[in-house]
Amino acid sequence: MTSTARRMFELLEPICLVTYFADESNEELAALGHRTYWDGYFAARAAPLGRVPAEVVHAAFYSFAEGEAARHIPSAWETVPAEVSFAAWRRGSAASVRRILGDELADSPGLVRAADLTTKAAVSAPTEGRVVHAGWRSLEVPADPVTRLWHAATMLREHRGDGHVAALLAAGVGGTEAHVLSALDMDIHPAESFGRIHHLPGTRLAAVMDGLRGRGLVDADGRFTDAGRETKRRIEAVTDELAAPPYDALAPDELAELIAVLEPLTARLVAAGSS
C-alpha cells in the first residue's frame, strides 16, 4: 500500500494546491478583511482545530519558524470568525478547481465518482495522533461534488501531513530543516533561497545550515551529502507508509476506479500549474 499512498499523493495534491496557486481563495479571504495573505492562510487552515492558542497551531503545523503563527493567531480570528474564513477558503478553492477543469470535467460522472471515493477514504482514515486531520473530521462534508472533492482531498493531505510530522520528528529533523531538505531535493541551491524560508533572518538560516552540516546531512557548499539524501528518502518512505491506511477502506476495484477517474482531472490541473 505504500506505493498506493505515493500514487494517491501524486493524484490528489494538485487538487489541494489550487488553494495556493490560484486566485479565488485569496480573493475570498481578502474580501472578508484579512490584511495579508498569511492572515487569511492561518485563519482558514487553522480553523478546523478550533479556537486554540498560537502555540497549538505552531505545534500542529510544525514547519513554520518560531513566532510565525503568533503573528496571525488569534488576531486573524478576531478580524473574522474562524468558521467564516474557512468557508471562504473552501468556497474559493472549489471555484478554482471548477474554473480550471471547466464544466465538461467539473460536471462529469467521473468527478462525482472521484469525490465519492476520495471522501470514503478520507473519512475512514485513523485519527489517532492526527491532530489536523481529526479537526477536519469534525467538519461537515459538503454536498457539491467539486467542493466535496477538494474537501476530501485536503482531508487526506492533512492526514498525510500529520504523518509527515511524525516522520520528521522520528528523524530528528525540525521544520526549517525540513524545508532545507525539500529545497535540495528539488535542486534549489542555495537552499536558503527557497520561498518558504528565504524571509527568515540570516542568522537563523545560518544556524540551521550549520546544524545540518554538523550532522553530516549537507556538505560545506550546502548541498546534499549521501547521508542527507538517504535521510530525505527515508522520511518520504515513512510518510508514505503512514499515509497508506485510508486507502484500506477501498476495495481493489474501487481503488483502481478512483485512480482512473482522477487521472484526467489531475492532468488538467497540473497543466494549469497546480503541481
TABEL-V593894 format. One record per backbone hydrogen bond with DSSP energy under -0.5 kcal/mol. CO is the residue of the C=O (numbers start at 0). NH is the residue of the N-H. Records with the same first field share a line. If there is no record, write none. Layout:
CO=NH + NH
//
This chain:
0=4
1=5
2=6
3=7
4=8
5=9
6=10
7=11
8=12
11=14 + 15
12=16
13=17
15=18
16=19 + 20
17=21
22=26
23=27
24=28
25=29
26=30
27=31
28=31 + 32 + 33
29=32
35=39
36=40
37=41
38=42
39=43
40=44
41=45
43=46
45=48
46=49
49=51
52=55 + 56
53=57
54=58
55=59
56=60
57=61
60=62
64=67
66=70
67=70
68=71 + 72
71=75
73=76 + 77
74=78
75=79
80=83 + 84
81=85
82=86
83=87
84=88
85=89
86=90
87=91
88=92
89=93
90=94
91=95
92=96
93=97
94=98
95=99
96=100
97=101
100=104
101=105
102=106
104=107
107=111
108=112
109=113
110=114
111=115
112=116
113=117
114=118
115=119
116=120
117=121
118=122
119=123
120=123 + 124
121=124
126=129
128=130
129=133
130=134
131=135
132=136
133=137
134=137
135=138
143=147
144=148
145=149
146=150
147=151
148=152
149=153
150=154
151=155
152=156
153=157
154=158
155=159
156=160
157=161
158=162
159=163
160=164
161=165
162=166
163=167
164=168
165=169
166=170
167=171 + 172
168=171
171=173
173=177
174=178
175=179
176=180
177=181
178=182
179=183
180=184
181=185
182=187
183=186
186=188
189=192
190=193
193=196 + 197
196=199
200=204
201=205
202=206
203=207
204=208
205=209
206=210
207=211
208=212
209=213
210=214
211=216 + 217
212=215
216=224
218=221
222=218
224=228
225=229
226=230
227=231
228=232
229=233
230=234
231=235
232=236
233=237
234=238
235=239
236=240
237=241
238=242
239=243
240=243
243=246
244=247
245=248
246=249
250=254
251=255
252=256
253=257
254=258
255=259
256=260
257=261
258=262
259=263
260=264
261=265
262=266
263=267
264=268
265=269
266=270
267=271
268=273
269=272
272=274
//
